[in-house]
Amino acid sequence: MTNEESDAILLRARRSSLETTDAELERKIAGSGKTKAQFRREREADRQRILNILHQRGGGSVLRGWRRELDPDGSLDLNYHEFVRSCARLGVDVDVMRLLSLDGQPSSLSLSELIPEEGGLVERFRQWLKEKFGGPIGMFTAFADDQNRFTKDMFIKRCRSHGFDATQKELLELYHFLDEDDQGSVTQDEVMFLEIDPHLRELEIFKYKMKSKHQQERMLAYVYWDDGRRDFHPRHRLARRPWLAGNFEKLPALQCEARIDRQHEAMWRTAEALAAFHSHLKKTYGNEVRAWRRALDKNRKFAVTRAELSQYCRAVDLNIDIGVLWKSLDKDGDNYITLTEYNPKCAVLLAQFQHWVRERFGSCAALWECPEVVDLLSEPQGGGRWVSNKKLLMDNLTAVLKAVGWKSDNSSSAGSSLGTMLDYYGCGFVSREDLEWLDRWQPPGWLCSEPDPKAWQELRVLMLKAYDLPLRAWRKLLDTDDTNQVCWSEFERACRKLGFKGNVGGAWRHLDADNSGTISMREYDQESADLLSSFKEWAEYQFASVELAFKAIDADGSGSITLSELKRACRRFKWQGNVKLLFHCLDTDNDSERRTLQYKELEFLDAWEGDYSASEQMLEDTIRLIQEREVKRRVRPSTTSSAPVLGLARDKPEPAGSENNSNYSGSQRPFTSESGATMDSRNVAKKPMSKAETLHRRYHCLAAKAKRRKNPEAPERLPRRIGQWMFTETPM
């Protein structure tokens, strides 16, 4: 059919749309000079023309033709505009209003009106599956096989076994109604339109429409990504076209992928920086608290600035991104790192010990004067091999702590762990100066507090009294900088602002159950976190990001969103959350008479992690993975020879391609001792040579080269060094 014919059909249909009531329809019949019988015959002829086309397009099934041509979303009815467009597409010239008035109300056309017999069959089937299975999902669960689908034979057999009264022809027609695309099987999404509840059916129909849209967008995104992966020359006929890049890069799938890549890249950089930093400190100083005392906080201020951290990294030639490292350590953004931010777990143990000792002895240094310590210092330690009245060996410190009643919930070996952190030199002893260092530290109040649910409930009541909603209290009182987490200083400041005089540390510990030093939204209020997570997922699924969702909802381009605009968008794109609650929670600037949402009030959602603990766990797993890779990179595989050898000698040469020779070649083969243990020069840590030894070795190397120049046929004797052993290797 040509475009002119299609336009003519649309024009005639629009003209006939003027008659929309029974009275107007009667006037139309009277004005046409036809009787009601003639009018009904013409209407029946139009209906038969539609049915013939549907029978043809449906492959012999009128119901399949209805689904394919008139009702692809499964709403089981058509409004005026949908019917007009369908008739124009099919190329059938009928009186639209004459068909729409089959039920006396010319506003829509249902399946039962157009095909009464088949429509009644469908309605009977819908009622049966509602009574028998509770809905289409229950029916599909009962009918489907292990591959989550059912075929024609399975459908007919299941219907009969469950007692649906229908003939073979009717069951075949129902199956064709479900198998719209004639694929030979039916999946769950193809039966959801049978839902009787109009709200659920509308939601499932919307999902079906959006699924097709997203499939097309994902296909375009894959094509664009695949073209870029091929790396063609810009002038190649298959290369990307620059003028089309803007349209492709706006696809939600590509924007989501780009955002996820940026997040993963940022997390990987953070994990690399933290892994390299902590590995260096542990390798150099043994543990992180000792590194804090000896390298980072030499002045005992218990705070490290960014300049001091950068100075240390430059001094030890540590190749680390200082900006990323600092951002990951300075969690509260106060421009200095505390011991609590540096290592929360060690800080908790030290603070508990400090609090316990002060309650028992008055100060940490006073522990040195207790009788148990005095008795040990007056006698030789370490089995009589160590005599000192100023240093206490680690085993003795553990015994003293056990004797005076020190216990910790963090670890069964809390005494040895505490002693290791207090050991300044890493030589296995603790002195009075170590305890005095601990006395100088003023830890945050929450480190020594016990979880107090009652205190948190009292504080929560004050928050709700001042801000009505938990999410608004989070936005306007706790997380004022939109970092998506609350640190101790912010929490303490909020309590002072509310005038809370209760147990602040206990309320904090009740929320911060994992002792991470920060509180996430999910730890603060689960319902608010679920509300934000649902809205964020909906915005990213429909629009790729919260920013693009804001621009799409703001249809008038005013730079703000009203409650009615947000409701309209959520209703259109089927977000099931509480729109009014979300709007009032996000609207932190509610002083104006006409309340609106600005993008700055939604901006934090693009960087917000719904489950902060999961992201922290992912970061820890990434750090552990990087450290394991570093260990595997340093430790090379070695082989073991079964041939008996004397002293340090090279293994017998293996045939080319053998297993023992696959990892070594030439002078890189391992050496085997008398015990059979393989020593590889690449695996054994080499002791640094002194200056005299270096000059001595260089002299002998130069002498050997000069000797070979005089006598080229002389056997080559090359000095080798493994650890502290010097030996020579004679070529075989």
RAURFEN-V208767 format. One line per field, one symbol per residue. ss: DSSP state (h for helix, s for strand, l for the rest). psi: psi as a letter, one per 30 degrees, with the letter a starting at -180 (. if undefined). burial: 1 if it has 9 or more other C-alpha atoms within 8 Angstrom, else 0. Layout:
ss=???
psi=???
burial=???
This chain:
ss=llhhhhhhhhhhhhhhlllllhhhhhhhhhhhlllhhhhhhhhhhhhhhhhhhhhhhllllhhhhhhhhhllllllssshhhhhhhhhhhlllllhhhhhhhhllllssshhhhlhhhhhhhhhhhhhhhhhhllhhhhhhhhllllllslhhhhhhhhhhllllllhhhhhhhhhhhlllllllslhhhlhhhlllhhhhhhhhhhhhhhhhhhhhhhhhhhhhhhhhhlllllllllllhhhhhhhhllhhhhhhhhhhhhhhhhhhhhhhhhhhhhhhhhhhllhhhhhhhhhllllllsslhhhhhhhhhhllllllhhhhhhhhlllllllsshhhhlhhhhhhhhhhhhhhhhhhlllhhhhhlhhhhhhhlllsllllsllllssshhhhhhhhhhhlllllllllhhhhhhhhhllllllssshhhhhhhhhllllhhhhllllhhhhhhhhhhhhhhhllhhhhhhhhhlllllllsshhhhhhhhhhhlllllhhhhhhhhllllllsslhhhhlhhhhhhhhhhhhhhhhhhllhhhhhhhhllllllsslhhhhhhhhhhllllllhhhhhhhhllllllllllsshhhllhhhhllllhhhhhhhhhhhhhhhhhhhhhhhllllllllllllllsslllllllllllllllhhhllsslllllsslllllllllllhhhhhhhhhhhhhhhhhhhhllllllssssssllssssssll
psi=kleeeeeeeeeeeeefffjgleeeeeeeeeffglleeeeeeeeeeeeeeeeeeeeefghfkeeeeeeeeeiffgfglkaeeeeeeeeeefgkjljefeefgegfjhfljlefeeieeeeeeeeeeeeefeeeffafeeeeefflafghlkaeeeeeeeeefggkjlleeeeeeeeeeeieghfflkleffffffkejeeeeeeeeeeeefeeeeeeeeeeeeeeeeeeffhlkfgkfglkkeffeeeeffkeeeeeeeeeeeeeeeeeeeeeeeeeeeeeeeeefelfeeeeefeeifghfhkkleeeeeeeeeeghjjkjeeeeeefeiefggglkleeeejeeeeeeeeeeeeeeeeefeleffffgleeeeeefflklhggfkjkgfkkleeeeeeeeeefgkkkfelfheeeeeeeefjefggglkleeeeeefefkjllffeglkkjeeeeeeeeeeeeeegekeeeeeefedifghfglkleeeeeeeeeefgkgajeeeeefeeifghfflkleeeejeeeeeeeeeeeeeeeeegfleeeeeeeeiefgfglkleeeeeeeeeeghkgljeeeeefefifihflejklklefffeffegkjejeeeeeeeeeeeeeeeeeeeeeeejlkllkkfkklkbjlklkkllkflefgfflkbggklkkaeffkkkkfffkkkkkkleeeeeeeeeeeeeeeeeeeeiffkkkjkklkjbgkklkkkk.
burial=000011101100100100111001100111000100001000100110111011111100111111111110111011110111111100100011111111001111111111010111110011111100111111110011000011110111011100010000011111111111000011110111111100011111110110000000110110010011000100000011000010010011111100000000001111111111111011001111111111011101001111011101100000010001111111000001111110110111111111111100101111110000110110011000001100111101110111000101000001110111111101011111011111100000011111111011001001110011011111111110000111110111011000010001111111110011111111101101111111110111111111111110110000011110111011000000001001111111000000111110111111000101001000110111011000000000000100001001111000000001110100001111110101111001000000000100000000000001000000000000110000001000
